[in-house]
């Protein structure tokens, strides 16, 4: 407890650090086993001894990609990936307002690419699955040899990219 110089005292609490981001609650002041609501109060003091609080969630600062599909085939052209978002402090609970996630599949030889929007990551784990199934990349397959493509996951807030995964490679099996 520290004197504030105006006949008041203040104390900084840091006990909310272990609360999950984006949670809320109430804190109540008590002294000697009872709340501070009884008796005569000096001018300027309130009888309300509890205060609401909420913790904030940090923006996503990193995204990690785990491919669920290592090889795609001409007749089974689904690319599936699991991704995990994390804040700068490594927490999976990130600010969700304005958050957008997309997956880009790029053909290594032609540099052609296709991007799809991904679903929102789980609020507590930061994990989600993103998939793409389409015919746009059917021309990427070769009849004589395997081709390669690169998959990345990008995270943005209000259209500004804030994180991108390490690219992962998939194989396009020959026809």
N, C-alpha and C positions, 0 to 999 in steps of 0.2 A: 504494500500500500504506500502510495507516494502522495505527499501534500501537493495540492495544486496552486497554493498561494492565495486562494480566495476563500479560506476557511473550509475548503472541500478536500476530498481525497479521491484518488482514482487508482484503478488497478487494471492492468492489461491482462486479458485472458488469452491464452493460446491453446486452450483445450479443444478447439474445434478442428485442429489439424487432422485428427484421425477420423473425422466425419467424412462420409462419402460426398464428393462434389454434388452440388445441386440438391441438397437435402435441406430441410428446415425443421425448426423446433422452437422451444421456449427455454429460457434460462431464468431462474428465480433467485433473488438475493435473500440470504438468510443469515442471521447472527445468533449465536447461542442456542441453536436448535429450534428457532422459530423465525418466521418471516418478519420482515421489518415493516409491518403495517399497523402496529398498535401504538397507542399513546398520541401525545401531541407532537405534531411535526412542525419544525421551523419553517418560516416562510421560504418558498421556492422549492420545497421538497414535495414529491408526489407520493401518493399512497400506493401507486402501482409498482410493485417490486419485481415484476417479471417483464421480460423483454423478448420479443420474437427475434429469431436469427435465421439466416439462410446462408449456406455456403455456395460459392460460385464454382462453376466448372470451367476449367481452362480449355482453350481451343486445342484441337488436334494438332499435333506437331510431327507425328510420324505415322506411317502405315506399313504394315508387314503383310506380305503375300505368300500364301501357300497354295500351289497349284493342285487341284484335285484331278486334273486331266493332264497326262504327260504326252499322249499321242492322240491326234484326231484323225479320222478317216473320212474319205469322200462321202460315205453314206451315213456317218455318225459325226456330225460337225459341231459338237457342243464343247465349248471351252468353259470349264468351271473352276472357280478359285474361291478360297476362303481368305478373308482379309481381317486384320486386326488394327484398329486405330488406338493411338496412345497420345497423351498430353506430353508436354516437355518434361514433366516430372515422372512419366512412365505410367500414369494412371489410365485405365480404360474408360473411365467416365469423363467424356468430353462434352464441350458445349455443343448443343444440337441445333441451335438457332442458326440458320443460314448454311448449315453443313450439307455438302453434296459429295458423292463418291462416284467415280466412273472407272471402268475397265477399258483399256485399249489393247487390241490385238494387232500387231504389226508384222507384215510379211517381211522376212529378212532380205529376200532377193529383190523384190520390186518396190519396197518401201511403202506399199499400199497399207492402209490401216482402217480399222473400224472401231468405234467407241460406243459403249453402252452405259447407261446410268445404272448404278447399283442400288440395292435397298439400303436403308439406314441401318447402321450397326446397332447391336443390342446395347441398351442404355447402361447396363451394369458390366458386361464383359467386353464391350467394344468390338465384338466379332460379328461377321455376317458372311453370307455366301453370295457370290456374283456369278452369273452365267450368261453366256451368249450362244445362241443357236441361230444360224442364218446361212443364206446361200451366197452372200456377197464375196466370200473368200473361196468359193469353189474353184475359181481360176488359179488359185495359188498352188493347187496340187499338180504334180508332174507325173507323167506316166512311167518314167524310168527310174527316178530316184526320190528319196525323201527330201522334203523341204523343211525349213525351220521358220518359226514365228516367235515373236517376243510378246509377253504379256506384262502390263504394268497396271497398277492401281493408283489413281490420283485422288487426293482429297482437296476440296476447296471450300472456302467460305465466301458466299455471295460472288461467285465466279472467279475469285482470286485463288490460284493454287497455293496451298501451304505445305503440302507434302506429296511425295511420290515414292512408290515402293522401288526396291531393287528389281530390275527386269528379270523375268523368269522365262526360260525357253520351253517351247513345246515343239513336237515333231509332227509334221504333216506326212502321213504315210503315203507311199507311192500308190497310184491307181492300180 
